[in-house]
Amino acid sequence: MKVRAQISMAMNLDKCLGCNTCTVTCKNVWTNRQGAEYMWWNNVETRPGPGYPRQWENQDKHNGGWVLDGGKLKLRIEIKKDYKPPGLDDYYEPWTYEYEVLFSEKQTDQQPVARPISLIDGRPMDVSNGPNWNDDLAGTDLLLEDPNLDPLQKSIYTQFKDVFMMYLPRICNHCLNPSCLAACPRKAIYKREEDGIVLVDQSRCRGYRYCVAACPYKKVYYNWKTGKSEKCILCYPRIEAGQPPVCALTCVGKIRYVGVLLYDADKVLDVAAEPDPTRLMRRFIDEVLLDPFDPDVISAARSAGIPDDWITAAQRSPVYKMVKKWQVAFPLHPEFRTLPMIFYVPPLSPVVTTFEQAYGAKITDVFPRVSELRIPVKYLASMFTAGDTALVEQALKKLIAVRIYERSKNVTEPGLADKAKQALAEAGLTEQDAEEMYRLFAIARYEDRFVIPTNPKRYANQPQLQRGVAGLP
């Protein structure tokens, strides 16, 4: 067992407003310079929809992530042979407006117009795409570009327009088995051993863009001005000071949680090479991610040089509770085999109308309705559990059970308390679990949402800790 520590994030999609405050703050802090106009290290996508860049999930088009070749992991792209990074049309051509025209135009009867001009070559252009071009448009034909919708769902949506909509915030996943790292011939991308953050060494990068093509989430960008690749750095200067990334700090809905996860580096490649994607998902949670309360894990962590305050932080981590303890948060597209370390709690909404009458019904009538929620379980499973609907249904049942339990404490209704206890039992939760989940999901304080130990560099230079990922160059 080779224990390593990773700063991770979990997002509760039930509370995402789609306001893009996280996007704006990230943009203002990190990518407000020439050459980075089209970069959105954080973006919020409306689902169903094509995403940003367009159809980034379609690996038949973009060739990102890993595949199995004779049971062994292999990059989907072949360096120098199969080079398919997204083009400008998949993103958008960055533009500004001729604002000076509003001041310099001679007085006429017509309102002066500031035409859009390209930020790349300064020519006039027609704006036809953008990073949030499909915001709140899940009922339009744009949903047909969503790879997560199967043909039957597409035909139903096209015919009846009985749409659902959800928001999906995305940042770099800082994966345990990053394909961007393996694809770089310059070894410019590395994974910090002290906290697991994946970074690009700008002094080594030569702008080959293999990393852009190899990343299945398309969260590595090419700066056309500097000729270098850039990506989310998880605000590591803030992390080192014990502060959360700006996207998490400024989130209006308080949907983001940051904490430490301990994982077994020896298991990473073995689990990533699991042939069955749904079993890969379960093995990732059960085998790779470790229990920070396990005495053997604690001993191995100390032997690896991980300080006690990091082990304590892992025990208090909200991400550990959501992912490992309660298993209500899942990574995005685990079938890409990168083992992402950003996790999502699938959304229940709209739950009030769906379960409006269910609280007073027999508890056995409540949970079967999980499969009838407006956001299809199959759609959520295609994004978060490699198609394993049972994992998503179980997570939604736990979230519903907590709501029933909390409602039973505040609503006088005959038999509701007994039904609440039955709901918890069926979901596999105790009353203590329900109380803790309620505090964390509904009314969590700053110190509960962000459990980040300070100064990880104090053990980064120890000789037994080397940069990189087990088994990768």
C-alpha positions as CSV (number, residue, x, y, z in Angstrom):
1,M,0.0,0.0,0.0
2,K,1.5,3.3,-1.1
3,V,-0.6,6.0,0.5
4,R,-0.8,9.4,-1.1
5,A,-2.9,12.5,-0.2
6,Q,-5.0,14.5,-2.7
7,I,-6.8,17.8,-2.5
8,S,-10.3,17.0,-4.0
9,M,-13.6,18.7,-4.6
10,A,-17.2,17.6,-4.5
11,M,-20.1,19.6,-5.9
12,N,-23.8,19.3,-5.0
13,L,-25.6,19.7,-8.3
14,D,-29.0,20.0,-6.5
15,K,-28.0,23.5,-5.4
16,C,-26.2,24.8,-8.5
17,L,-28.0,28.0,-9.7
18,G,-26.2,28.3,-13.1
19,C,-25.2,31.8,-12.1
20,N,-21.6,31.4,-13.3
21,T,-20.2,33.4,-10.4
22,C,-17.5,30.7,-10.2
23,T,-16.8,31.1,-13.8
24,V,-16.4,34.9,-13.6
25,T,-14.2,34.9,-10.6
26,C,-11.9,32.2,-12.1
27,K,-11.7,34.1,-15.3
28,N,-10.8,37.4,-13.6
29,V,-8.1,35.8,-11.5
30,W,-6.4,33.4,-13.9
31,T,-7.3,34.0,-17.6
32,N,-7.8,37.7,-18.2
33,R,-4.8,38.1,-20.6
34,Q,-4.2,38.0,-24.3
35,G,-4.2,34.5,-25.7
36,A,-6.4,33.1,-23.0
37,E,-9.7,34.8,-24.0
38,Y,-11.4,31.6,-24.9
39,M,-10.0,29.7,-21.9
40,W,-12.6,28.8,-19.2
41,W,-10.8,26.8,-16.6
42,N,-14.1,26.8,-14.8
43,N,-17.4,26.7,-16.8
44,V,-21.0,25.8,-16.1
45,E,-22.8,23.8,-18.8
46,T,-26.5,23.5,-19.3
47,R,-27.5,19.8,-19.6
48,P,-28.6,18.3,-21.9
49,G,-26.4,20.1,-24.3
50,P,-23.2,20.0,-26.3
51,G,-21.0,21.3,-23.6
52,Y,-17.8,23.3,-24.0
53,P,-15.9,22.7,-26.2
54,R,-18.7,21.3,-28.3
55,Q,-19.3,17.5,-27.7
56,W,-16.2,17.2,-25.5
57,E,-17.6,13.9,-24.3
58,N,-17.6,12.3,-27.8
59,Q,-14.2,10.5,-27.8
60,D,-14.9,9.1,-31.2
61,K,-14.5,12.6,-32.4
62,H,-11.8,13.9,-30.0
63,N,-9.9,10.7,-29.0
64,G,-9.2,11.6,-25.4
65,G,-8.6,9.4,-22.4
66,W,-7.4,5.8,-22.2
67,V,-8.5,2.5,-23.9
68,L,-7.5,-1.1,-23.2
69,D,-5.2,-2.8,-25.7
70,G,-4.7,-6.5,-24.8
71,G,-5.7,-5.7,-21.2
72,K,-3.2,-2.9,-20.9
73,L,-3.8,0.8,-20.7
74,K,-3.1,2.7,-23.9
75,L,-3.7,6.4,-24.8
76,R,-6.6,6.7,-27.2
77,I,-4.5,9.1,-29.3
78,E,-1.3,8.0,-31.0
79,I,1.4,10.6,-30.6
80,K,2.3,12.2,-34.0
81,K,-0.2,9.9,-35.8
82,D,-3.7,10.6,-34.4
83,Y,-3.6,14.2,-33.4
84,K,-7.1,15.6,-33.0
85,P,-7.3,18.6,-30.6
86,P,-10.5,20.6,-30.8
87,G,-10.5,23.3,-33.4
88,L,-11.5,26.9,-33.1
89,D,-15.1,26.0,-34.2
90,D,-15.4,23.7,-31.2
91,Y,-14.6,26.5,-28.9
92,Y,-15.3,30.0,-30.4
93,E,-13.3,32.8,-31.9
94,P,-12.8,35.3,-29.1
95,W,-14.1,38.8,-29.9
96,T,-14.6,42.2,-28.5
97,Y,-16.5,45.3,-29.8
98,E,-15.5,48.5,-31.5
99,Y,-16.3,50.5,-28.5
100,E,-14.4,53.6,-29.7
101,V,-17.0,53.9,-32.5
102,L,-19.6,54.8,-29.8
103,F,-17.5,57.9,-29.0
104,S,-15.9,58.8,-32.3
105,E,-18.9,58.4,-34.7
106,K,-20.3,61.6,-36.2
107,Q,-23.7,62.6,-35.0
108,T,-26.5,61.1,-37.2
109,D,-30.1,60.1,-36.9
110,Q,-29.0,56.5,-36.4
111,Q,-27.8,54.9,-33.2
112,P,-24.1,54.1,-33.4
113,V,-23.3,50.5,-33.3
114,A,-20.2,48.8,-31.9
115,R,-19.6,45.8,-34.2
116,P,-17.9,42.7,-33.0
117,I,-14.3,42.2,-34.1
118,S,-12.0,39.3,-33.7
119,L,-9.4,39.4,-30.9
120,I,-7.1,37.2,-32.9
121,D,-6.8,39.3,-36.1
122,G,-9.0,42.3,-35.5
123,R,-11.3,41.7,-38.4
124,P,-15.1,42.2,-38.2
125,M,-16.9,39.0,-37.6
126,D,-20.4,37.5,-36.9
127,V,-20.7,36.0,-33.4
128,S,-22.1,32.5,-33.8
129,N,-20.8,30.6,-30.8
130,G,-19.6,31.1,-27.3
131,P,-18.7,29.4,-24.0
132,N,-22.3,29.5,-22.7
133,W,-24.1,29.6,-26.0
134,N,-26.6,27.0,-24.9
135,D,-27.4,28.4,-21.4
136,D,-30.9,27.4,-20.4
137,L,-31.6,26.0,-23.8
138,A,-32.0,22.3,-23.0
139,G,-35.4,22.2,-24.8
140,T,-33.9,23.1,-28.1
141,D,-32.3,21.1,-30.9
142,L,-28.9,21.7,-29.1
143,L,-29.7,18.7,-26.9
144,L,-29.3,16.4,-29.9
145,E,-25.5,17.0,-29.6
146,D,-25.4,15.6,-26.1
147,P,-23.7,12.2,-26.3
148,N,-25.4,11.1,-23.0
149,L,-28.8,11.0,-24.6
150,D,-29.6,7.7,-26.2
151,P,-31.7,7.7,-29.5
152,L,-34.9,6.9,-27.6
153,Q,-34.5,9.9,-25.3
154,K,-33.7,12.1,-28.2
155,S,-36.8,11.1,-30.1
156,I,-39.0,11.7,-27.0
157,Y,-37.5,15.1,-26.4
158,T,-37.9,16.1,-30.0
159,Q,-41.5,15.0,-30.2
160,F,-42.9,16.2,-26.9
161,K,-40.4,18.9,-25.6
162,D,-40.9,17.5,-22.1
163,V,-37.5,18.6,-21.2
164,F,-35.4,18.5,-18.0
165,M,-32.5,20.8,-17.3
166,M,-29.6,20.8,-14.9
167,Y,-26.3,22.7,-14.5
168,L,-22.9,21.0,-14.6
169,P,-20.0,23.0,-13.3
170,R,-16.6,21.7,-14.6
171,I,-13.0,22.3,-13.8
172,C,-9.9,20.1,-14.4
173,N,-10.3,16.8,-12.5
174,H,-6.7,16.6,-11.4
175,C,-6.9,12.9,-12.1
176,L,-4.9,10.0,-10.5
177,N,-4.1,8.6,-14.0
178,P,-4.0,11.8,-16.1
179,S,-3.8,11.1,-19.9
180,C,-2.6,14.7,-20.5
181,L,0.5,13.9,-18.4
182,A,1.2,10.7,-20.3
183,A,0.7,12.3,-23.7
184,C,3.2,15.1,-23.2
185,P,6.6,14.2,-24.9
186,R,8.3,17.1,-23.0
187,K,7.2,15.9,-19.6
188,A,5.9,19.4,-19.0
189,I,2.9,18.2,-17.1
190,Y,3.3,16.7,-13.7
191,K,1.3,15.8,-10.7
192,R,2.4,17.3,-7.4
193,E,3.1,14.5,-4.9
194,E,2.3,16.7,-1.9
195,D,-1.3,17.5,-2.8
196,G,-2.1,15.8,-6.2
197,I,-2.6,19.0,-8.2
198,V,-1.8,18.6,-11.9
199,L,0.2,21.5,-13.3
200,V,1.9,22.5,-16.6
201,D,5.6,23.5,-16.4
202,Q,5.6,26.6,-18.6
203,S,9.4,26.5,-19.0
204,R,9.2,23.0,-20.6
205,C,6.0,23.3,-22.6
206,R,6.5,23.7,-26.3
207,G,2.9,23.9,-27.3
208,Y,2.6,20.5,-29.1
209,R,-1.0,20.3,-27.8
210,Y,-0.9,16.5,-27.4
211,C,-2.2,17.2,-23.9
212,V,-5.2,19.1,-25.3
213,A,-6.0,16.1,-27.5
214,A,-5.4,13.5,-24.8
215,C,-7.5,15.1,-22.1
216,P,-11.0,13.5,-22.4
217,Y,-12.5,16.5,-20.5
218,K,-10.8,19.1,-22.7
219,K,-9.7,21.1,-19.7
220,V,-6.2,21.8,-21.1
221,Y,-6.1,24.9,-23.3
222,Y,-3.5,26.2,-25.8
223,N,-2.5,29.9,-25.4
224,W,-2.2,31.1,-29.0
225,K,-0.2,34.1,-27.8
226,T,2.5,32.4,-25.8
227,G,2.5,29.1,-27.6
228,K,2.1,27.2,-24.3
229,S,-0.6,24.9,-22.8
230,E,-2.5,26.1,-19.7
231,K,-5.0,24.6,-17.4
232,C,-6.8,24.9,-14.0
233,I,-4.2,24.9,-11.2
234,L,-6.8,24.4,-8.4
235,C,-5.7,27.8,-7.1
236,Y,-2.7,26.0,-5.4
237,P,-1.3,29.3,-3.9
238,R,-4.5,29.5,-2.0
239,I,-4.5,25.8,-1.2
240,E,-1.0,26.1,0.3
241,A,-2.3,28.8,2.7
242,G,-5.3,26.6,3.7
243,Q,-7.8,28.6,1.6
244,P,-10.3,27.2,-0.9
245,P,-10.0,27.9,-4.7
246,V,-11.8,31.1,-5.7
247,C,-14.5,29.1,-7.6
248,A,-15.4,27.3,-4.4
249,L,-15.1,30.4,-2.2
250,T,-17.4,32.6,-4.3
251,C,-20.0,30.0,-5.1
252,V,-23.4,31.6,-4.5
253,G,-25.2,28.3,-3.9
254,K,-22.4,27.0,-1.7
255,I,-22.4,23.8,-3.7
256,R,-18.6,23.2,-3.5
257,Y,-16.8,21.3,-0.9
258,V,-13.0,20.9,-0.7
259,G,-11.0,18.4,1.4
260,V,-8.4,15.7,1.4
261,L,-8.7,12.1,0.1
262,L,-6.2,9.4,0.8
263,Y,-5.6,6.9,-1.9
264,D,-3.5,3.9,-2.7
265,A,-1.1,4.7,-5.6
266,D,-0.3,1.0,-6.0
267,K,-3.9,0.4,-7.1
268,V,-4.3,3.2,-9.6
269,L,-3.2,1.5,-12.8
270,D,-4.7,-1.9,-11.9
271,V,-8.1,-0.3,-11.3
272,A,-7.8,2.0,-14.3
273,A,-7.3,-1.2,-16.4
274,E,-10.4,-2.9,-15.2
275,P,-12.3,-4.1,-18.3
276,D,-15.8,-3.5,-17.0
277,P,-16.4,0.3,-16.7
278,T,-19.1,-0.1,-14.1
279,R,-16.9,-2.4,-12.0
280,L,-14.1,0.1,-12.4
281,M,-16.3,2.8,-10.9
282,R,-17.0,0.6,-7.8
283,R,-13.4,-0.5,-7.5
284,F,-12.2,3.1,-7.7
285,I,-14.3,4.0,-4.6
286,D,-13.7,0.8,-2.7
287,E,-10.0,0.0,-3.5
288,V,-8.2,3.1,-4.6
289,L,-9.8,5.6,-2.2
290,L,-8.8,4.7,1.4
291,D,-10.5,5.0,4.8
292,P,-8.5,7.6,6.8
293,F,-9.8,6.0,10.1
294,D,-8.3,2.6,9.2
295,P,-5.2,2.0,11.5
296,D,-3.3,0.3,8.7
297,V,-4.0,3.3,6.4
298,I,-2.9,5.7,9.1
299,S,0.4,3.8,9.7
300,A,1.1,3.6,5.9
301,A,0.4,7.3,5.5
302,R,2.8,8.2,8.3
303,S,5.4,5.9,6.7
304,A,4.9,7.8,3.4
305,G,5.7,11.1,5.2
306,I,2.2,12.4,5.2
307,P,1.8,14.7,8.3
308,D,-0.7,14.0,11.0
309,D,-2.6,17.2,10.3
310,W,-3.2,15.9,6.8
311,I,-4.5,12.6,8.1
312,T,-6.8,14.5,10.5
313,A,-8.0,16.7,7.6
314,A,-8.7,13.5,5.6
315,Q,-10.8,12.2,8.5
316,R,-12.8,15.5,8.6
317,S,-13.0,15.9,4.8
318,P,-16.5,16.5,3.5
319,V,-15.3,14.9,0.2
320,Y,-14.4,11.7,2.0
321,K,-17.9,11.6,3.6
322,M,-19.7,12.2,0.3
323,V,-17.6,9.9,-1.8
324,K,-16.4,7.1,0.4
325,K,-18.5,7.1,3.6
326,W,-22.0,7.8,2.2
327,Q,-21.3,7.1,-1.5
328,V,-23.5,9.9,-2.8
329,A,-20.9,11.6,-5.0
330,F,-19.3,10.3,-8.2
331,P,-16.7,11.3,-10.7
332,L,-17.5,12.5,-14.2
333,H,-17.2,9.8,-16.8
334,P,-15.1,7.2,-15.0
335,E,-15.1,5.2,-18.2
336,F,-12.4,7.5,-19.5
337,R,-10.1,5.7,-17.1
338,T,-8.3,8.7,-15.8
339,L,-9.7,8.3,-12.2
340,P,-10.9,11.9,-11.8
341,M,-10.7,13.5,-8.3
342,I,-13.6,16.0,-8.7
343,F,-16.9,14.5,-7.7
344,Y,-20.6,15.3,-8.1
345,V,-23.7,14.7,-6.0
346,P,-26.4,13.9,-8.6
347,P,-29.4,16.3,-8.6
348,L,-32.9,15.4,-7.3
349,S,-34.7,18.4,-8.4
350,P,-37.5,19.0,-9.0
351,V,-38.3,16.9,-6.0
352,V,-41.0,18.8,-4.2
353,T,-43.7,18.3,-6.8
354,T,-42.6,14.7,-7.6
355,F,-42.8,13.6,-4.0
356,E,-45.5,16.0,-2.9
357,Q,-47.9,13.2,-2.1
358,A,-45.4,10.6,-1.3
359,Y,-44.5,11.7,2.2
360,G,-47.9,10.7,3.4
361,A,-47.9,7.4,1.4
362,K,-46.5,4.1,2.3
363,I,-42.7,4.3,2.3
364,T,-42.6,1.4,-0.1
365,D,-44.4,3.7,-2.6
366,V,-41.7,6.4,-2.3
367,F,-38.4,4.9,-3.4
368,P,-39.7,3.3,-6.6
369,R,-40.4,6.8,-7.8
370,V,-36.7,7.5,-7.9
371,S,-36.7,6.0,-11.4
372,E,-39.5,8.4,-12.4
373,L,-37.8,11.7,-11.5
374,R,-37.8,14.2,-14.3
375,I,-34.0,14.0,-14.7
376,P,-33.7,10.4,-15.9
377,V,-31.5,8.1,-13.8
378,K,-30.1,6.6,-16.9
379,Y,-28.9,10.1,-18.1
380,L,-27.2,10.7,-14.7
381,A,-25.6,7.3,-14.8
382,S,-24.2,7.9,-18.2
383,M,-22.3,10.9,-16.9
384,F,-21.3,9.8,-13.4
385,T,-21.2,6.0,-13.0
386,A,-20.4,4.6,-16.4
387,G,-24.0,3.6,-16.8
388,D,-24.5,1.9,-13.5
389,T,-28.0,3.1,-12.6
390,A,-28.1,1.2,-9.3
391,L,-25.4,3.5,-7.8
392,V,-27.2,6.6,-8.8
393,E,-30.6,5.3,-7.6
394,Q,-29.0,4.4,-4.2
395,A,-27.5,7.8,-3.9
396,L,-30.8,9.5,-4.7
397,K,-32.6,7.3,-2.2
398,K,-30.2,8.4,0.5
399,L,-30.8,12.1,-0.3
400,I,-34.6,11.5,-0.3
401,A,-34.4,9.6,3.0
402,V,-32.6,12.5,4.6
403,R,-35.3,14.9,3.4
404,I,-38.1,12.7,4.7
405,Y,-36.3,12.3,8.1
406,E,-35.8,16.1,8.5
407,R,-39.4,16.7,7.5
408,S,-40.6,14.3,10.1
409,K,-38.9,16.4,12.8
410,N,-40.8,19.5,11.8
411,V,-44.2,18.3,10.5
412,T,-46.9,16.8,12.6
413,E,-48.3,13.9,10.7
414,P,-49.4,10.5,12.0
415,G,-46.9,7.8,11.4
416,L,-44.4,10.1,9.5
417,A,-41.7,9.5,12.1
418,D,-41.9,5.8,11.7
419,K,-41.8,6.1,7.9
420,A,-38.8,8.3,8.2
421,K,-36.9,5.7,10.2
422,Q,-38.0,3.1,7.6
423,A,-36.7,5.3,4.8
424,L,-33.3,5.7,6.5
425,A,-33.1,1.9,7.0
426,E,-33.9,1.2,3.4
427,A,-31.4,3.7,2.2
428,G,-28.7,2.2,4.5
429,L,-28.4,5.3,6.7
430,T,-28.5,5.8,10.5
431,E,-30.1,8.8,12.2
432,Q,-26.6,10.1,12.9
433,D,-25.8,9.9,9.2
434,A,-28.9,11.8,8.3
435,E,-28.2,14.6,10.8
436,E,-24.6,14.9,9.5
437,M,-25.7,14.8,5.9
438,Y,-28.3,17.5,6.6
439,R,-25.8,19.8,8.3
440,L,-23.3,19.3,5.4
441,F,-25.7,19.6,2.5
442,A,-28.1,22.3,3.8
443,I,-26.5,24.5,6.4
444,A,-22.7,23.8,6.3
445,R,-20.4,26.4,7.7
446,Y,-17.2,27.6,6.0
447,E,-15.0,25.3,8.2
448,D,-17.2,22.3,7.4
449,R,-17.2,22.8,3.6
450,F,-13.5,23.6,3.4
451,V,-11.1,21.3,5.3
452,I,-7.7,22.2,3.9
453,P,-4.5,21.7,5.8
454,T,-1.9,24.4,5.4
455,N,1.6,24.4,4.0
456,P,1.8,21.1,2.1
457,K,5.3,22.0,0.9
458,R,6.8,21.1,4.2
459,Y,7.0,17.5,3.2
460,A,7.1,17.9,-0.6
461,N,10.9,17.7,-0.8
462,Q,11.4,14.5,1.2
463,P,13.4,12.0,-0.8
464,Q,10.8,9.2,-0.8
465,L,8.3,11.4,-2.5
466,Q,8.8,12.0,-6.2
467,R,6.7,13.8,-8.8
468,G,4.6,11.8,-11.1
469,V,2.0,9.0,-11.0
470,A,2.8,5.4,-10.3
471,G,3.7,3.6,-13.5
472,L,3.6,6.7,-15.7
473,P,6.5,8.6,-17.1
